[in-house]
């Protein structure tokens, strides 16, 4: 079977890139499976095209169209460039699918998802979505303000709904998200969760007096809210630190906010980690402060390492993973005071931390092991 995946890039250390790499590596090791990954974006200067290693039999095709380069252009110029690049992308992807005799083409909801359904090639066409249905609107409103941009975001969301409804299948990550898409008229959905990229381990010491957060330094991840919560907690718990692992455009603003809140001395932002598993196993508490999610991979990883987890009850994801106060703690989304109170509680109550972390580990082992998740994918692909 010849399978072609389309994703904007693989140079980031993000959850979508990590999960896709894990899945294609698994598939490439199966008899009769031939995997191609197509990317459109150029890596930043000096960075490799792939962050997570690919199986030797996975073919990587880099088109280098660089849609991201037009992000900050004036609207009219951006529109013209976007359409020219889309035309070229359609032509190149169509030829690649024909040349590779593709049986299945799977979009990760990049630029191709809007027109993949009408590409005249004899293969099955699917999509998998790693974010909430309104992500296009939410992303638009993080960079622009006003009614025009909100309406533009909603138009883009409706366009996505129409496009994926015409595909063979849309794979979503949670049952709640599946219901959300169904209510919007997208009924060709199937729920398959992401597997944990980490081997589950309940043997971590969690001995460091450290609160851990992991993710891109991006407004979606809400690290500004986490810093404000930490500013309420840190003065009462000297010797405890907050460690935010990840990289992104918000680094300078987050560092400035930590200085402004007088917590810079107890906050570390080391960038990307080469051994994130050790970070989870050593940290006493894990916090997910996202404003919105799909199925948060960092939370799955933390649970699979037995962390005591706290999460904002943001749209999609955390509420399906955490049974409040059994295997973690949910607090109202973007409520800084409630987040601070939950962190304080987990710092103070050692026994409760250990119990909740143990339940999180058992839940992750049951629900997010690689083999059963990939068997769901194998069944879908073969049928």
N, C-alpha and C positions, 0 to 999 in steps of 0.2 A: 504494500500500500504506500502510495506517495502522498505525503502530507506537507502542505506549505502553510507556515505561520507568518502572519504579518504583524509587526510591532514597530512602533516608531524608532526605538533604539534599545541597545543592550549595554551601553556604557555606564548607565546609572546603577547604583547599588540599591534600587528600590524593590519593593515587594513584588510588583508585577514582573519585573525582569528576573527576579530570583526564582519565582514560582515557574515561569515559563521555561527557564533553563533547566530546572529540576524535572519538569514534565518531558521536555524534548530529549533530555539525556536518558530518561527511563524508556521512552518509546524507541529511541535509536538502538537500544540494546536488545529489542525484541526482534525475533526472526521475521523477515519480510517487511520491516518498516523502514522507509526512507524519508528522512526529515530534512526540510529546507526552512530556514528562517530568513525572512526578508525585512530589512530595516530601511528607513527613509532619511534619518537624521545623521548629520556629521558629528562625530565626537569632538568635544572641545580640544583645543590644541594641546598636544602632549599626552592626552589620555588614550588608552587602548579602546578599541571598538567594543570589546566584551569585558565586563567586570567579573561575572561568574563563569568559570570554565565550562566550555561546551564539550560534549562527547566528540571523539575524533570523527565519527561518522555523520555528525550534523553538518550540513552545508549552510554556510552563511553567505547571503547575498546583500551587499551594501549598495543601495541605490544612490545615496548621497544627495538627495533632493533638497534637504535642509529647509523644511517648512519653518522651523523654529527661528531661522535668521530673519524672518519677516514680522516677528511678533510685535515689535515696537514701531513699525512703520505707520504712517498715516493710513486711515481706514481705506481710502480709495486705492492707494498704492498696494496696500496689503491684499485687497480684493483681487486686483489684477494679477499680482504675483502668484497668489494662491491658486487661481484658476489655471494659469499657465502650467504651474507645477502639477496640479491635479491631472491635467490632460496628459502630461508626460508620464505621470505615475500610472495612469490607467493603461497606457500603451505598453509600458515596460512590464507591468504585472501580468497583463494578458499574455504577452509573449512568453514570459517565464512559466506561466501555468501550462501553456501549450507545450513548450519545449521539455518540461519536466514530467509531462503526462500525469499531472496532478489528479488524484482521486478526491482529495478534500482540501479546501482552502479555509483557514480559520483566521479571522480578523480579531485582534485584541482591541477593536474599536478605535483604531487610529484613523488617518485620513481616508483610507479605502472603504470604511464601513458604509459611507453614504452612497456609494455606487457599486459595491461589490455584487449586490444582488442582480444587477443588470449587465454584468460582464458576460459576454457571449463565449464562454468556455465550458467544455463538457465535464465539469467537476461539481461536487457538492460544496455548498458555501455555508459557513457557519460563523458565529461570533461568540466570544466569551468576554464578559464584562467584569472588571475588577473594581468598579466604583458604583456609587449610588446613581439612580436613574437621573437625578437632577444635577449631576456633577458638572455638566457643561454650564448650566446657569450659575451654580455656586462658584465655579472657577472664574467666570466672567465678572461676578460681583466682587471678587476679591481684588481685582485690578482696576475696576471702573465703578463709578457711582452714577446713579440716576436712572430714571424710568426707561430711557432709550436702551441702555445696556441691559437692564433687566428683561425687557421685551425681546431683545436680541438673543439673550441667553435662553429664554423660553422657546423661541423659534428653533434654536439649535437643538434643544431637548426634543421637541416634537419631530424634528427632522430625523433625529436618531431613532426615535420610536418607530417611525414609518419605515426606515431603512432596515432595521433588524427584524421587523415583523415579516419582511419578504424573504428572509433567509431560511435555510432548512431548520436551523435551531439556534437559539440564544442560550448559552450556558451562563447561569448566574450563581452566586456564591452562597446565598442564604434563602431559606423559605420565605422570610419576610420580604426580601427583595423580589422573589419570584411573584409573590402576591401583588406587590406594587406594580410590576411590569404588566401583569395580567389585567389589573384594573385600568391600566392605560391602553388596553387593547392589544398588547403583545402577548399572544397566547402560545407561541411556539417555544416556550421556555423549559429548561431542565436545570435542576439544582444539583451542582457538584461542588463541594467545598474545596478550598485549597488544602493541600497536605502541608504539614509542618516540615520545613527544610532541615530542621535539627532532629537528630536522634533523641527521642524522649529520654529524660534522665531525672529521676527523683532523688539523686544522691548529692545534689548541690548543698554546700554548707550555708549559703546565703548569709555569710558571717560578716561581710562588710556593712558598716553603718552607712548604707548608700541607697538612695532612691534613683532608679534608672528609668530613662525614657529613650526610645529609639525611633528614628524616622528622619525623613527629609526636613531640612530647616526651611519650612514652607508654611504659609498661613494656615493651610488645611490642618496641620498637625497641632496647632494650638499651643506651641511652646511658650508663647507670650503669656497665655493664661496660666500655664504651669509655673512660670517664673513668679507671677503675681501671687499664686497660691503658696509657693515656696517662701516668699518674703514674709508670709504670715506664720509659717511653721519654723523656719530656720532659727530665729532668735530664742526659741524655747528648747532647741535641741542642738546645742553646740557639739561639734564632733561628727554630726551627720552631714552628708554631702548629697548634692543633686548632680547626676551625670547624664548629659544629653548626648547620645551617640548618633551622628549623622552629619550630613553636609548639605549646603544649599544656599540660595540667594539671601536668606534672612539672617545669616550668621552675624553680620555687623550690627544689625538692628537689635538682635537678641542679646549680644554682648553689651550693647549700650544700655538696654533695658535692665540687665543684671546689675550694672554699675549704678544706674539711677535708683534701683530698689535697694541698694546697699547689700546685695547678696553675692556679688562676684567672687568673693573669697571662698564661698561654699559651693560654687557651681563650676563644673568642668564641662567643656565642649570639645572633646578630642578629635572630632571629625569621624571618618569612617573607621570601623573596627575590623581588624583581620581575624579576630577571635570573639565574635559576638556571643557565642555559647558560654564562654567563661564569664562574660559580663552578666549574663542572666543568672548563672549558677552562683555567683558571688553576691549579687545584690539582694538586699533584704526586702525591697518593695519595687514593683514595676508600676509605672503610671502611663496610661494612654489618654492624652489630653486633646484628641482630635475633635475638630468641629463637625466633620462628617467622614464616613469611611465606606468601604465595601464590606470585606471581611478582613479585619486588621491582622495582617500577618505577624506583626511584632507581638501582638497580644497572644496569638496562637503559640509563637515561639516561647514567650515568657511562661505561659501555662505549661508547655511541654517540659520546661526546666524546673517546674515546681515553685515558681515565684508567687508571692502574694500580690495579686493584681488589683489595681484600681483603674476604672475607666469612666470617662464621660459617657452617658447614655445618649450618644449622638446618633443621627439617622443612619441606620443599617449597621449591623455587625455586633457591637459589644453585648447587646441584650440577648443575642442568640448564643453567646459563648458563656456569659456569666450569669449564674443563678445567685442573685444578690445575697451576700454574706455566707454563702455556702462554699463556692469556689472562687470568690472575688467580691469586689465592691463596685456597685454602679452609683454614680452621682449625677444630678441633673446637668445637662449639656451646657457648657460655658459658665457654670456656677462656680466661681472662684472660691467663695467661702466654703461651700460644701466639699470641694476638692481638698482644700486645706484641712478641713476637719477630718476627712477620711485618711489623709496622709498622717496626720497627727495620731489618729487612733492606731494605725498600723505600726507606727514607730513605738508607741507606748506598750502595746499588747503583744509581747513576744509569743505567747502560747497560741493566740488566735492567728498570728502570722503563719506559724508553722502548720496549723490545722488547715487553713484556707489554701495555702500553697500545695499541701498534699492532695487536697480535693481537686485543685486545678490540674495537677499532673495526671491524676487518674482520668479526668475528663478528656484531656488532650490525647492520651494514649488510646482511648476508646474511639475517638471521633476523627483524628487527623493523622493517622499513620499513613505512610506513602502507599503501600501496597493496595489496601482496599480502595483508596481514592482513585488510584490509577486504573484499577480494574473497572471502575465506573466509566472512565474515559475509554478504555479498550472496548467495552461493550457498546458505547455510543458510536465509536468510529467504525466498528465492524458491522453495525446495523444501519 
